Amino acid sequence: MRMMAGVAGAGMLVLAAVPAQADALRDAVAAQMPALVDLYKDLHANPELSMQEVETASKLAARARALGLEVTVGVGKTGVVAVMRNGDGPVVMLRADMDGLPVIEQTGLAYASKKRAVPATGIETGVMHACGHDTHMTAWIGTAQLMAARKAEWSGTLVMILQPAEETGEGAKAMLDDGLFTRFPKPQYVLAFHDAAQAPAGFIGYTKGFALANVDSVDVVVPGVGGHGAYPHTTKDPVVLAASIVMRLQTLVSREQNPGDPAVVTVGSFQAGSKHNIIPDEARLQLTVRSYSDETRKHLLDGIARIARGEAIAAGMPEDRMPRVSVQDPYTPATYNTPAFTDKVMAGLKPRFAGRVFEVPAVMGGEDFGRFYRADKANVESLIFWVGGVPQAQWDKAQKGEVELPSLHSPFWAPDAPLVIATATEALTAATLKIMAKN
C-alpha cells in the first residue's frame, strides 16, 4: 500500500521532533525498545513470501506463548491466533500481517535481506519486507508484552492475530474460512496499523469511513482472426479492437462515475502479437479496478464487460468470438473504518501524541484487513490507521525537492523503524487499554 502524496503538508515538516506527552506507558515502551529493535532486524533480514511465513509465524508464536497467551498456529495455513483472557469485558482483536514481497532489497542496510524464494509465478526472486510488515509484527509483540504486564488495568479478552498473505489478498479470508470468528472468541473491535512511506516518522494518520479501496484484477481476452499484416482486410484485427476497448474504458470513470465517488480503471498490460507483419489471433488486457462501495464496484465490473462486448460488436465480431472477461477471485474488499470507533480511539491518541495525529484522505490502495469488518458489519467495529515512517532528514530533503521519497514496495524503502515501532506500540496499547479499561 501507499499513502497519498501530499497527506502531510508543509506544516508538518518536523512532526517526528515534536515531543509527545510523557507518562508511564511511554517509559515502558522505551524500556523494551532495544529488544524490539533487535527483533525487527531479525524479521527484516529473514522475510518470507505470502503463505510461506512458516519460520516467521513460529518465532513470534513462541514469544506470544512465553507471555502466557493461548497460541494456535496454522490458522488459514500459516496464521497465528494468540488469546489473552482477563475476566469479563469486550473482545478486542489486534492484527499484524507477516508476508514479505518478491523484491530484491537495495537499501544498503547492514541487516538487509539476502533471502531468496519462489513465489506463485515459479520464478525465484529476492524477498524483502518492502511494505513494512516487519514493523507491524514488532509492534504487535511490543503491544502483547505491555498488555500482559498491565493486566490489572484492563478486563476482557484480547485476541492477537498474525495474518499471512496480505500482499496477495488471501490471508484474512483464509483465516476467516478456517474459523477465526467461530473457533476463537469473536471480536467486537478490530484494530491494526500500517506504516506509511509518504508521511514523516511519528505521524499518525486516520480516515473515517472508507479508508482503502476494493481491488479487483480483471483479465480481458480479445479474440480476432489473424493473418498477414499486408492484407488486413482478410482479418479481424484484435489489436485494433483491444485498443478501442482500452480507450472506451477511460469513459467508465470520466463519463459514467459520479465525480464525488472516486474510482480507478487502469489497463496495466496490453499483450498481442510477436512479429511486425502478422496480425495475431488474440490480444490480452490486464486491468486493476479500484472502488469503495459494492455498488460502484459492480457498476465498474459490469461496465468493463459491456464495453468489451459492445466494441466487439461494433468491429463486426461474430457471437462466438466475443471478448472473454474474467475477474480474479478472491478480490480485496474495501477497508471501512467505523466512524464512531475511529473517533473514540483518536480522541485518546490526540492528547497523547500532541501535534502528531491528523485526519487524512482515503486512498485507492488495497488492504484485506477490511474483511474482518465485512464478516459481521452489525457487530464489529473496525479501525486501521497509518504511522509515518520517513526518516526526518529524508523528509526534510524531500520537502525542498532535493530527493524523491521511495514508496512502499520499493527496494529502497527503509523506514525509521525504531520510531515507527515505538509510536505504533504505544498507540495500539493505549487504544486497547482505553477500550478494555476496567469500570
C-alpha positions as CSV (number, residue, x, y, z in Angstrom):
1,M,0.0,0.0,0.0
2,R,1.0,3.6,-0.4
3,M,-0.2,6.6,1.4
4,M,-1.5,9.5,-0.7
5,A,1.3,12.0,-1.6
6,G,0.5,15.4,0.0
7,V,-1.2,13.9,3.0
8,A,1.4,15.5,5.2
9,G,1.8,19.2,4.3
10,A,4.4,21.9,4.8
11,G,3.2,22.5,8.4
12,M,4.2,19.0,9.4
13,L,7.9,19.1,8.5
14,V,9.1,18.4,12.0
15,L,6.5,16.0,13.3
16,A,9.0,13.5,14.4
17,A,10.7,16.1,16.6
18,V,7.5,17.2,18.4
19,P,7.7,15.9,21.9
20,A,4.8,13.7,22.9
21,Q,3.2,13.5,26.3
22,A,5.5,11.7,28.8
23,D,4.0,9.1,31.0
24,A,4.5,5.6,32.4
25,L,3.3,3.9,29.3
26,R,5.8,5.7,27.1
27,D,8.5,4.9,29.6
28,A,7.6,1.2,29.4
29,V,7.7,1.3,25.6
30,A,11.1,3.0,25.7
31,A,12.4,0.3,28.1
32,Q,11.6,-2.5,25.7
33,M,12.8,-0.8,22.5
34,P,16.3,-2.2,22.4
35,A,15.0,-5.8,22.4
36,L,12.2,-4.8,19.9
37,V,14.8,-3.3,17.5
38,D,16.8,-6.5,17.6
39,L,13.6,-8.4,16.8
40,Y,12.8,-6.0,14.0
41,K,16.3,-6.5,12.4
42,D,15.9,-10.3,12.6
43,L,12.4,-10.1,10.9
44,H,13.7,-7.7,8.3
45,A,16.7,-9.9,7.4
46,N,14.5,-13.1,7.2
47,P,11.3,-12.3,5.3
48,E,9.0,-14.9,3.8
49,L,6.6,-14.7,0.9
50,S,2.8,-14.9,1.2
51,M,1.6,-18.3,2.6
52,Q,5.2,-19.3,3.2
53,E,5.5,-17.5,6.6
54,V,6.4,-20.7,8.5
55,E,9.5,-19.6,10.4
56,T,8.2,-16.1,11.0
57,A,5.0,-17.5,12.5
58,S,6.9,-20.0,14.6
59,K,9.3,-17.5,16.2
60,L,6.5,-15.0,17.0
61,A,4.1,-17.7,18.3
62,A,6.9,-18.8,20.7
63,R,7.2,-15.3,22.1
64,A,3.4,-15.0,22.5
65,R,3.3,-18.3,24.2
66,A,6.0,-17.3,26.6
67,L,3.9,-14.3,27.6
68,G,1.1,-16.7,28.7
69,L,-1.2,-16.3,25.7
70,E,-3.1,-19.3,24.4
71,V,-1.5,-19.8,21.0
72,T,-2.8,-21.7,17.9
73,V,-0.7,-21.9,14.8
74,G,-1.6,-22.9,11.3
75,V,-4.9,-20.9,11.1
76,G,-5.5,-20.1,7.5
77,K,-2.4,-22.2,6.6
78,T,0.3,-20.1,8.3
79,G,-1.6,-17.7,10.5
80,V,-1.3,-17.4,14.3
81,V,-4.1,-16.7,16.9
82,A,-3.0,-15.8,20.4
83,V,-5.6,-15.3,23.1
84,M,-5.2,-13.5,26.4
85,R,-8.2,-13.9,28.7
86,N,-8.6,-11.4,31.6
87,G,-12.1,-11.6,33.0
88,D,-15.3,-10.1,31.7
89,G,-15.3,-7.3,29.2
90,P,-15.1,-6.6,25.5
91,V,-13.3,-8.8,23.0
92,V,-10.6,-6.9,21.1
93,M,-8.6,-8.2,18.1
94,L,-5.2,-6.8,17.2
95,R,-3.8,-7.8,13.8
96,A,-0.4,-7.7,12.2
97,D,0.5,-9.1,8.7
98,M,3.6,-11.2,8.2
99,D,4.4,-11.6,4.5
100,G,7.2,-10.0,2.6
101,L,7.4,-9.2,-1.1
102,P,9.2,-10.7,-4.1
103,V,11.6,-7.7,-4.2
104,I,15.4,-7.6,-4.2
105,E,16.4,-5.3,-1.4
106,Q,18.6,-2.3,-2.3
107,T,18.5,-0.3,0.9
108,G,22.2,-0.9,1.8
109,L,21.2,-1.7,5.4
110,A,23.6,-3.8,7.4
111,Y,20.7,-6.2,8.1
112,A,19.3,-6.1,4.6
113,S,17.6,-9.2,3.4
114,K,19.5,-11.6,1.2
115,K,16.8,-14.2,1.2
116,R,15.6,-16.0,-2.0
117,A,12.3,-17.8,-2.5
118,V,10.0,-19.0,-5.2
119,P,6.6,-17.2,-5.4
120,A,3.5,-18.4,-7.2
121,T,5.0,-17.4,-10.6
122,G,7.5,-20.2,-10.2
123,I,10.5,-17.8,-10.8
124,E,13.0,-17.5,-8.0
125,T,13.4,-14.0,-6.6
126,G,14.8,-12.0,-3.8
127,V,12.5,-11.4,-0.8
128,M,12.1,-8.1,1.1
129,H,9.9,-6.6,3.7
130,A,9.3,-3.7,1.3
131,C,5.9,-2.9,2.8
132,G,6.9,-2.6,6.4
133,H,5.2,-5.7,7.7
134,D,8.3,-6.3,9.9
135,T,7.4,-3.1,11.8
136,H,3.8,-4.3,12.2
137,M,4.9,-7.6,13.7
138,T,7.4,-6.0,16.0
139,A,4.9,-3.5,17.4
140,W,2.5,-6.5,17.7
141,I,4.9,-8.2,20.0
142,G,5.6,-4.9,21.9
143,T,1.9,-4.5,22.5
144,A,1.5,-8.1,23.6
145,Q,4.2,-7.6,26.2
146,L,2.7,-4.4,27.5
147,M,-0.8,-5.8,27.7
148,A,0.5,-8.9,29.5
149,A,2.3,-6.7,32.0
150,R,-0.7,-4.4,32.6
151,K,-3.5,-7.0,33.2
152,A,-4.5,-5.1,36.4
153,E,-5.6,-2.2,34.2
154,W,-8.0,-3.9,31.8
155,S,-10.6,-6.6,31.6
156,G,-11.9,-8.7,28.7
157,T,-10.4,-10.9,26.1
158,L,-7.6,-9.9,23.8
159,V,-7.2,-11.8,20.5
160,M,-4.0,-11.1,18.7
161,I,-3.6,-12.5,15.2
162,L,-0.6,-12.8,12.9
163,Q,-2.1,-12.8,9.4
164,P,-0.5,-14.4,6.3
165,A,-0.7,-13.3,2.7
166,E,-1.9,-9.7,2.9
167,E,0.0,-8.8,-0.2
168,T,-1.9,-11.4,-2.3
169,G,-5.2,-10.7,-0.7
170,E,-5.6,-14.2,0.6
171,G,-4.7,-14.1,4.2
172,A,-7.7,-12.6,6.0
173,K,-10.1,-14.7,4.0
174,A,-8.1,-17.8,4.7
175,M,-8.2,-17.2,8.5
176,L,-11.9,-16.4,8.5
177,D,-12.6,-19.5,6.4
178,D,-10.6,-21.5,8.9
179,G,-12.8,-20.4,11.8
180,L,-11.2,-17.2,13.1
181,F,-14.6,-15.9,14.3
182,T,-16.0,-19.3,15.3
183,R,-13.1,-21.3,16.8
184,F,-11.8,-18.3,18.8
185,P,-13.5,-15.5,20.7
186,K,-15.3,-13.3,18.2
187,P,-14.1,-9.7,18.4
188,Q,-16.3,-6.6,18.9
189,Y,-13.4,-4.4,17.9
190,V,-10.6,-5.0,15.4
191,L,-7.6,-2.7,15.3
192,A,-4.4,-2.5,13.2
193,F,-1.9,0.0,11.8
194,H,0.2,0.3,8.6
195,D,3.4,2.1,8.2
196,A,3.4,5.0,5.6
197,A,6.0,5.9,3.1
198,Q,4.5,9.3,2.3
199,A,4.5,10.7,5.8
200,P,7.2,11.7,8.3
201,A,8.2,9.2,11.0
202,G,6.0,9.5,14.1
203,F,2.9,10.9,12.2
204,I,-0.4,9.1,12.9
205,G,-3.0,9.4,10.2
206,Y,-6.6,8.2,10.2
207,T,-9.6,8.2,7.9
208,K,-13.2,7.8,8.9
209,G,-15.4,5.7,6.7
210,F,-13.9,4.1,3.6
211,A,-10.1,4.3,4.0
212,L,-8.8,1.9,1.4
213,A,-10.4,0.5,-1.8
214,N,-11.9,-2.6,-3.3
215,V,-9.1,-4.1,-5.5
216,D,-10.1,-6.2,-8.5
217,S,-7.8,-7.7,-11.1
218,V,-9.6,-8.2,-14.4
219,D,-8.4,-10.1,-17.4
220,V,-9.8,-9.5,-20.9
221,V,-9.0,-11.9,-23.8
222,V,-9.9,-10.3,-27.1
223,P,-10.2,-12.9,-29.9
224,G,-9.6,-12.0,-33.5
225,V,-8.9,-13.6,-36.9
226,G,-5.2,-13.4,-37.6
227,G,-3.4,-13.0,-41.0
228,H,-0.8,-11.2,-43.0
229,G,-0.2,-7.6,-42.0
230,A,-0.2,-6.6,-45.7
231,Y,-3.8,-7.8,-46.1
232,P,-5.7,-6.6,-43.0
233,H,-9.0,-6.7,-44.8
234,T,-8.8,-10.5,-44.7
235,T,-8.5,-10.4,-40.8
236,K,-10.4,-9.3,-37.7
237,D,-7.6,-7.4,-36.0
238,P,-7.7,-8.0,-32.2
239,V,-5.0,-5.3,-31.7
240,V,-7.3,-2.6,-33.1
241,L,-10.3,-4.0,-31.2
242,A,-8.4,-4.2,-27.9
243,A,-7.1,-0.6,-28.4
244,S,-10.7,0.5,-28.9
245,I,-11.7,-1.3,-25.7
246,V,-8.8,0.4,-23.8
247,M,-9.9,3.9,-25.0
248,R,-13.5,3.3,-24.3
249,L,-12.8,2.0,-20.8
250,Q,-11.5,5.5,-19.9
251,T,-15.1,6.8,-20.1
252,L,-16.2,4.4,-17.3
253,V,-14.8,6.8,-14.7
254,S,-14.7,10.1,-16.6
255,R,-18.3,9.9,-18.0
256,E,-20.2,7.3,-16.0
257,Q,-19.0,7.7,-12.5
258,N,-20.1,10.4,-10.1
259,P,-17.0,12.6,-9.5
260,G,-17.7,12.6,-5.8
261,D,-17.4,8.8,-5.7
262,P,-13.8,8.0,-6.6
263,A,-12.9,5.1,-8.9
264,V,-10.0,3.9,-10.9
265,V,-9.8,1.6,-14.0
266,T,-6.2,1.1,-15.2
267,V,-5.0,-1.1,-18.0
268,G,-1.7,-2.3,-16.8
269,S,-0.8,-4.7,-19.5
270,F,-1.6,-5.0,-23.2
271,Q,-0.1,-8.1,-24.9
272,A,-0.6,-9.1,-28.6
273,G,1.4,-10.5,-31.5
274,S,5.0,-11.4,-31.9
275,K,6.1,-10.1,-35.4
276,H,5.8,-6.9,-37.4
277,N,3.8,-8.3,-40.3
278,I,1.5,-10.7,-38.6
279,I,-1.9,-9.8,-37.3
280,P,-2.4,-12.1,-34.2
281,D,-5.3,-14.3,-33.3
282,E,-5.9,-12.6,-30.0
283,A,-4.9,-9.8,-27.7
284,R,-4.9,-9.8,-23.8
285,L,-5.5,-7.0,-21.4
286,Q,-4.9,-6.9,-17.7
287,L,-6.7,-4.3,-15.6
288,T,-6.7,-3.1,-12.0
289,V,-10.0,-1.7,-10.8
290,R,-10.4,0.3,-7.6
291,S,-13.6,1.5,-5.9
292,Y,-15.1,2.0,-2.4
293,S,-18.7,0.9,-2.4
294,D,-20.0,-2.5,-3.5
295,E,-22.4,-0.7,-5.9
296,T,-19.6,1.2,-7.6
297,R,-17.6,-2.0,-7.8
298,K,-20.5,-3.8,-9.6
299,H,-21.0,-0.8,-11.9
300,L,-17.3,-0.8,-13.0
301,L,-17.1,-4.6,-13.5
302,D,-20.4,-4.7,-15.4
303,G,-19.2,-1.7,-17.5
304,I,-16.0,-3.4,-18.5
305,A,-17.9,-6.5,-19.7
306,R,-20.4,-4.3,-21.5
307,I,-17.7,-2.2,-23.2
308,A,-15.7,-5.2,-24.3
309,R,-18.7,-6.8,-25.9
310,G,-20.0,-3.5,-27.4
311,E,-16.7,-2.7,-29.1
312,A,-16.5,-6.3,-30.5
313,I,-20.0,-5.9,-32.0
314,A,-19.0,-2.6,-33.5
315,A,-16.0,-4.3,-35.0
316,G,-18.1,-7.0,-36.6
317,M,-17.0,-9.9,-34.5
318,P,-19.3,-12.9,-34.6
319,E,-21.0,-14.1,-31.4
320,D,-18.7,-16.9,-30.9
321,R,-15.7,-14.6,-31.0
322,M,-16.7,-12.1,-28.2
323,P,-14.1,-11.0,-25.7
324,R,-13.9,-13.0,-22.5
325,V,-13.8,-11.0,-19.3
326,S,-12.8,-12.7,-16.0
327,V,-12.5,-11.2,-12.5
328,Q,-9.9,-12.8,-10.3
329,D,-11.2,-14.3,-7.0
330,P,-10.7,-13.6,-4.2
331,Y,-10.7,-9.8,-4.6
332,T,-9.5,-7.4,-1.9
333,P,-12.6,-5.7,-0.4
334,A,-12.6,-2.1,0.6
335,T,-11.5,-1.2,4.2
336,Y,-14.0,0.7,6.2
337,N,-13.2,2.4,9.5
338,T,-16.3,2.7,11.6
339,P,-16.6,6.4,12.3
340,A,-17.7,6.3,16.0
341,F,-15.0,3.8,16.9
342,T,-12.4,5.8,15.0
343,D,-13.4,9.0,16.8
344,K,-13.2,7.2,20.2
345,V,-9.7,5.8,19.5
346,M,-8.3,9.1,18.1
347,A,-9.8,11.1,20.9
348,G,-7.5,9.2,23.2
349,L,-4.4,9.4,20.9
350,K,-4.6,13.1,20.1
351,P,-3.6,14.4,23.6
352,R,-1.0,11.6,24.0
353,F,0.7,12.4,20.7
354,A,0.2,16.1,20.7
355,G,0.6,17.6,17.2
356,R,1.2,14.3,15.6
357,V,-2.4,13.0,14.8
358,F,-4.2,14.1,11.7
359,E,-7.2,13.1,9.6
360,V,-6.1,12.2,6.1
361,P,-7.9,11.4,2.8
362,A,-8.8,7.9,1.8
363,V,-6.5,6.2,-0.7
364,M,-7.0,3.7,-3.6
365,G,-4.5,1.2,-2.2
366,G,-5.8,-2.1,-1.0
367,E,-5.7,-3.9,2.4
368,D,-7.5,-7.1,3.2
369,F,-7.9,-6.0,6.8
370,G,-11.4,-4.9,5.6
371,R,-12.6,-8.5,5.5
372,F,-12.8,-8.7,9.3
373,Y,-15.3,-5.9,9.5
374,R,-17.2,-7.2,6.5
375,A,-17.5,-10.6,8.1
376,D,-20.1,-9.2,10.6
377,K,-20.8,-5.5,9.9
378,A,-23.5,-5.3,12.5
379,N,-21.3,-6.4,15.4
380,V,-17.7,-5.5,14.6
381,E,-16.1,-2.0,15.0
382,S,-13.0,-1.6,12.9
383,L,-10.0,0.8,12.5
384,I,-6.7,0.7,10.7
385,F,-4.5,3.8,11.0
386,W,-1.2,4.9,9.5
387,V,2.1,5.5,11.2
388,G,4.5,7.6,9.2
389,G,7.9,6.1,8.6
390,V,10.0,8.5,6.5
391,P,13.2,9.4,8.4
392,Q,13.1,13.1,9.3
393,A,16.2,14.1,7.5
394,Q,15.0,12.4,4.3
395,W,11.6,14.0,4.7
396,D,13.1,17.5,5.1
397,K,15.1,17.0,1.9
398,A,12.0,15.8,0.0
399,Q,10.1,19.0,1.0
400,K,13.0,21.0,-0.5
401,G,12.8,19.0,-3.7
402,E,16.3,17.5,-3.1
403,V,15.2,13.9,-3.1
404,E,12.4,11.7,-4.2
405,L,10.8,9.5,-1.5
406,P,10.6,5.8,-2.2
407,S,7.2,4.3,-1.9
408,L,6.0,1.2,-0.2
409,H,7.0,-1.9,-2.3
410,S,10.2,-0.1,-3.3
411,P,13.5,-1.9,-3.0
412,F,14.8,1.3,-1.3
413,W,12.1,1.6,1.4
414,A,13.9,1.9,4.7
415,P,11.6,3.4,7.4
416,D,12.8,4.9,10.7
417,A,11.9,1.6,12.2
418,P,12.5,2.5,15.9
419,L,10.2,5.5,15.7
420,V,7.5,3.6,13.8
421,I,7.6,0.7,16.2
422,A,7.6,2.9,19.3
423,T,4.8,5.1,18.0
424,A,2.7,2.1,16.9
425,T,3.3,0.1,20.1
426,E,2.3,3.0,22.3
427,A,-0.7,3.8,20.1
428,L,-2.0,0.2,19.9
429,T,-1.5,-0.3,23.6
430,A,-3.1,3.0,24.7
431,A,-6.1,2.4,22.4
432,T,-6.6,-1.2,23.6
433,L,-6.3,-0.2,27.3
434,K,-8.9,2.5,26.7
435,I,-11.3,0.1,25.0
436,M,-10.9,-2.5,27.7
437,A,-10.5,-0.3,30.7
438,K,-11.9,-1.7,34.0
439,N,-15.1,0.0,35.1
